[in-house]
Amino acid sequence: MHNNIEDKDETYTILGPLESNPANNILSYLTPFAAHLLNAKVGDHKDFEINGHKNDVTITSITAASI
């Protein structure tokens, strides 16, 4: 996805809570951030706030996780 606030591309993997590793951008689907991205489609713009932190992203690619 593209972080529109910081003008940079970012990659996240969304898995279950046991596989999460936030330091490596592997998030649990239960986290608020991941929940905002679930069911998104390429080209979607997501603008949301979590704990006072604004997020403004555009989904640029979606691929299946390789585990």
SULHU-V18813 format. One record per residue. N is the residue number from 1. D_CENTER is the distance of its C-alpha to the mean C-alpha in Angstrom with 2 decimals. Layout:
# SULHU-V18813
n=(N | N)
d_center=(D_CENTER | D_CENTER)
This chain:
# SULHU-V18813
n=(1 | 2 | 3 | 4 | 5 | 6 | 7 | 8 | 9 | 10 | 11 | 12 | 13 | 14 | 15 | 16 | 17 | 18 | 19 | 20 | 21 | 22 | 23 | 24 | 25 | 26 | 27 | 28 | 29 | 30 | 31 | 32 | 33 | 34 | 35 | 36 | 37 | 38 | 39 | 40 | 41 | 42 | 43 | 44 | 45 | 46 | 47 | 48 | 49 | 50 | 51 | 52 | 53 | 54 | 55 | 56 | 57 | 58 | 59 | 60 | 61 | 62 | 63 | 64 | 65 | 66 | 67)
d_center=(7.37 | 9.82 | 9.77 | 12.86 | 14.12 | 14.44 | 15.05 | 13.29 | 11.11 | 8.26 | 7.34 | 5.35 | 7.46 | 7.44 | 11.12 | 13.75 | 14.71 | 17.36 | 15.33 | 12.71 | 13.18 | 11.05 | 13.44 | 12.38 | 8.55 | 9.20 | 7.92 | 10.14 | 9.54 | 11.81 | 9.84 | 9.63 | 6.11 | 5.14 | 8.24 | 7.46 | 5.29 | 8.10 | 11.02 | 9.66 | 11.93 | 12.38 | 13.62 | 12.06 | 11.76 | 9.80 | 11.68 | 11.53 | 12.91 | 12.50 | 15.69 | 16.95 | 14.07 | 13.22 | 9.94 | 10.67 | 8.55 | 9.89 | 8.64 | 11.12 | 11.05 | 10.40 | 12.49 | 13.65 | 13.14 | 16.43 | 17.67)
